């Protein structure tokens, strides 16, 4: 990185301290975990999760990123185990999305966000619906010309 001498410096760290937000207890299936203010990218991850994802490994990656962006690593791993435990029918993907929406809502004043994941997903659906429909291929026109008469060759 070049050493630039200047009297002016933009300090990206100044005034932004996500760890200063108070942590909040979160009950999941009877156990209490501690959530911290999530990264703002959690909204993007939630929107991705609610989109058209067919790749199971991508879904697992997103869920893990959501949890790690909101909980300490030990809590995130414990929650991930609950989500993918086939005997735990309560803690599902829908449960996680609902929980994350509640956590984001709790911290929205600190994050400075007024948009929820449901609104993000709805806006995405509206954008998709308002896209111009694909043009249909023009139907082939049938010729009005008569086929050329076969000439009989006189021998």
C-alpha positions as a Markdown table, in Angstrom:
| # | Residue | x | y | z |
|---|---|---|---|---|
| 1 | Unk | 0.0 | 0.0 | 0.0 |
| 2 | Unk | 1.4 | 3.4 | -0.9 |
| 3 | Unk | 2.4 | 5.7 | 1.8 |
| 4 | Unk | 0.5 | 8.9 | 1.1 |
| 5 | Unk | 1.1 | 11.9 | 3.3 |
| 6 | Unk | -2.0 | 13.9 | 3.9 |
| 7 | Unk | -3.7 | 15.9 | 6.5 |
| 8 | Unk | -7.1 | 14.4 | 5.7 |
| 9 | Unk | -8.0 | 10.9 | 6.5 |
| 10 | Unk | -11.4 | 9.1 | 6.3 |
| 11 | Unk | -11.6 | 6.8 | 9.2 |
| 12 | Unk | -14.1 | 4.0 | 8.5 |
| 13 | Unk | -13.8 | 2.7 | 12.0 |
| 14 | Unk | -14.8 | 6.0 | 13.6 |
| 15 | Unk | -18.3 | 6.0 | 14.9 |
| 16 | Unk | -19.1 | 2.5 | 13.9 |
| 17 | Unk | -18.9 | -0.1 | 16.7 |
| 18 | Unk | -21.4 | -3.0 | 16.2 |
| 19 | Unk | -20.2 | -4.6 | 19.5 |
| 20 | Unk | -21.5 | -1.6 | 21.5 |
| 21 | Unk | -25.1 | -2.7 | 21.0 |
| 22 | Unk | -26.3 | -4.7 | 24.0 |
| 23 | Unk | -26.6 | -8.4 | 23.5 |
| 24 | Unk | -30.0 | -10.0 | 23.8 |
| 25 | Unk | -31.1 | -13.5 | 25.1 |
| 26 | Unk | -32.9 | -15.6 | 22.5 |
| 27 | Unk | -34.8 | -18.8 | 23.4 |
| 28 | Unk | -34.7 | -21.5 | 20.8 |
| 29 | Unk | -36.6 | -24.8 | 21.5 |
| 30 | Unk | -36.3 | -24.2 | 25.3 |
| 31 | Unk | -32.6 | -23.3 | 25.3 |
| 32 | Unk | -31.4 | -19.8 | 25.7 |
| 33 | Unk | -28.6 | -18.4 | 23.5 |
| 34 | Unk | -27.1 | -14.9 | 23.3 |
| 35 | Unk | -27.5 | -12.9 | 20.1 |
| 36 | Unk | -25.4 | -9.9 | 19.3 |
| 37 | Unk | -26.3 | -7.2 | 16.8 |
| 38 | Unk | -26.1 | -9.0 | 13.4 |
| 39 | Unk | -24.1 | -7.8 | 10.5 |
| 40 | Unk | -26.2 | -5.9 | 8.1 |
| 41 | Unk | -25.4 | -8.5 | 5.5 |
| 42 | Unk | -27.8 | -10.8 | 7.3 |
| 43 | Unk | -30.6 | -9.1 | 5.4 |
| 44 | Unk | -29.0 | -10.1 | 2.1 |
| 45 | Unk | -28.5 | -13.6 | 3.3 |
| 46 | Unk | -32.1 | -13.9 | 4.5 |
| 47 | Unk | -33.3 | -12.7 | 1.1 |
| 48 | Unk | -31.1 | -15.2 | -0.6 |
| 49 | Unk | -32.5 | -17.9 | 1.6 |
| 50 | Unk | -36.0 | -17.0 | 0.7 |
| 51 | Unk | -35.2 | -17.0 | -3.0 |
| 52 | Unk | -35.1 | -19.8 | -5.4 |
| 53 | Unk | -32.2 | -21.8 | -4.1 |
| 54 | Unk | -32.1 | -25.5 | -5.2 |
| 55 | Unk | -28.5 | -26.2 | -4.0 |
| 56 | Unk | -28.7 | -27.8 | -0.5 |
| 57 | Unk | -25.0 | -27.0 | 0.2 |
| 58 | Unk | -25.7 | -23.3 | -0.6 |
| 59 | Unk | -28.6 | -23.3 | 1.8 |
| 60 | Unk | -26.5 | -24.8 | 4.6 |
| 61 | Unk | -23.7 | -22.2 | 3.9 |
| 62 | Unk | -26.2 | -19.4 | 4.1 |
| 63 | Unk | -27.8 | -20.7 | 7.3 |
| 64 | Unk | -24.3 | -21.1 | 8.9 |
| 65 | Unk | -23.4 | -17.5 | 7.8 |
| 66 | Unk | -26.6 | -16.2 | 9.3 |
| 67 | Unk | -26.0 | -17.8 | 12.6 |
| 68 | Unk | -22.3 | -16.9 | 12.8 |
| 69 | Unk | -23.2 | -13.3 | 11.9 |
| 70 | Unk | -25.6 | -13.2 | 14.9 |
| 71 | Unk | -24.4 | -15.6 | 17.5 |
| 72 | Unk | -21.0 | -16.5 | 19.0 |
| 73 | Unk | -19.5 | -19.5 | 17.3 |
| 74 | Unk | -20.4 | -22.1 | 20.0 |
| 75 | Unk | -24.1 | -20.9 | 20.0 |
| 76 | Unk | -24.1 | -20.9 | 16.2 |
| 77 | Unk | -22.9 | -24.4 | 16.0 |
| 78 | Unk | -25.4 | -25.6 | 18.6 |
| 79 | Unk | -28.2 | -24.0 | 16.7 |
| 80 | Unk | -27.0 | -25.4 | 13.4 |
| 81 | Unk | -27.0 | -28.9 | 15.0 |
| 82 | Unk | -30.6 | -28.3 | 16.1 |
| 83 | Unk | -31.7 | -27.2 | 12.6 |
| 84 | Unk | -30.2 | -30.2 | 10.9 |
| 85 | Unk | -31.2 | -32.7 | 13.6 |
| 86 | Unk | -33.9 | -34.9 | 11.9 |
| 87 | Unk | -35.5 | -35.7 | 15.2 |
| 88 | Unk | -36.1 | -32.0 | 16.0 |
| 89 | Unk | -39.2 | -31.2 | 14.0 |
| 90 | Unk | -39.6 | -27.8 | 15.6 |
| 91 | Unk | -36.4 | -26.0 | 14.7 |
| 92 | Unk | -36.7 | -25.9 | 10.9 |
| 93 | Unk | -35.6 | -23.5 | 8.1 |
| 94 | Unk | -38.9 | -21.6 | 8.5 |
| 95 | Unk | -38.2 | -21.3 | 12.3 |
| 96 | Unk | -34.7 | -19.9 | 11.6 |
| 97 | Unk | -36.1 | -17.3 | 9.1 |
| 98 | Unk | -38.7 | -16.3 | 11.6 |
| 99 | Unk | -36.2 | -16.1 | 14.4 |
| 100 | Unk | -33.7 | -14.0 | 12.3 |
| 101 | Unk | -36.5 | -11.6 | 11.3 |
| 102 | Unk | -37.2 | -11.1 | 15.0 |
| 103 | Unk | -33.6 | -10.5 | 15.8 |
| 104 | Unk | -33.1 | -8.0 | 12.9 |
| 105 | Unk | -36.3 | -6.2 | 14.0 |
| 106 | Unk | -34.9 | -6.0 | 17.6 |
| 107 | Unk | -31.7 | -4.4 | 16.3 |
| 108 | Unk | -33.1 | -2.3 | 13.5 |
| 109 | Unk | -32.8 | 1.0 | 15.3 |
| 110 | Unk | -29.1 | 0.3 | 15.9 |
| 111 | Unk | -28.6 | -0.9 | 12.3 |
| 112 | Unk | -30.5 | 2.1 | 10.9 |
| 113 | Unk | -32.6 | -0.2 | 8.8 |
| 114 | Unk | -36.3 | 0.1 | 8.4 |
| 115 | Unk | -36.8 | -2.6 | 5.9 |
| 116 | Unk | -37.6 | -6.2 | 6.9 |
| 117 | Unk | -36.7 | -9.4 | 5.1 |
| 118 | Unk | -40.3 | -9.9 | 4.1 |
| 119 | Unk | -40.4 | -6.5 | 2.4 |
| 120 | Unk | -37.1 | -7.4 | 0.6 |
| 121 | Unk | -38.6 | -10.7 | -0.6 |
| 122 | Unk | -41.8 | -9.0 | -1.6 |
| 123 | Unk | -40.0 | -6.2 | -3.5 |
| 124 | Unk | -38.0 | -8.9 | -5.3 |
| 125 | Unk | -41.2 | -10.7 | -6.3 |
| 126 | Unk | -42.7 | -7.4 | -7.5 |
| 127 | Unk | -39.6 | -6.6 | -9.6 |
| 128 | Unk | -39.8 | -10.1 | -11.1 |
| 129 | Unk | -43.5 | -9.7 | -11.9 |
| 130 | Unk | -43.1 | -6.3 | -13.5 |
| 131 | Unk | -40.4 | -7.4 | -15.8 |
| 132 | Unk | -41.5 | -7.3 | -19.4 |
| 133 | Unk | -42.7 | -10.7 | -20.5 |
| 134 | Unk | -40.5 | -12.6 | -22.8 |
| 135 | Unk | -41.2 | -11.9 | -26.4 |
| 136 | Unk | -42.9 | -14.7 | -28.2 |
| 137 | Unk | -41.5 | -15.9 | -31.4 |
| 138 | Unk | -43.5 | -14.6 | -34.3 |
| 139 | Unk | -45.7 | -17.2 | -35.9 |
| 140 | Unk | -44.6 | -18.3 | -39.3 |
| 141 | Unk | -46.6 | -16.8 | -42.1 |
| 142 | Unk | -48.1 | -19.2 | -44.5 |
| 143 | Unk | -47.4 | -18.4 | -48.1 |
| 144 | Unk | -50.3 | -17.3 | -50.3 |
| 145 | Unk | -48.4 | -18.2 | -53.4 |
| 146 | Unk | -49.5 | -21.2 | -55.3 |
| 147 | Unk | -46.8 | -23.8 | -55.7 |
| 148 | Unk | -45.2 | -23.8 | -59.1 |
| 149 | Unk | -46.9 | -26.2 | -61.5 |
| 150 | Unk | -44.8 | -29.1 | -62.4 |
| 151 | Unk | -44.0 | -29.1 | -66.0 |
| 152 | Unk | -44.2 | -32.3 | -67.9 |
| 153 | Unk | -41.4 | -32.9 | -70.1 |
| 154 | Unk | -42.4 | -34.0 | -73.5 |
| 155 | Unk | -40.2 | -36.6 | -75.0 |
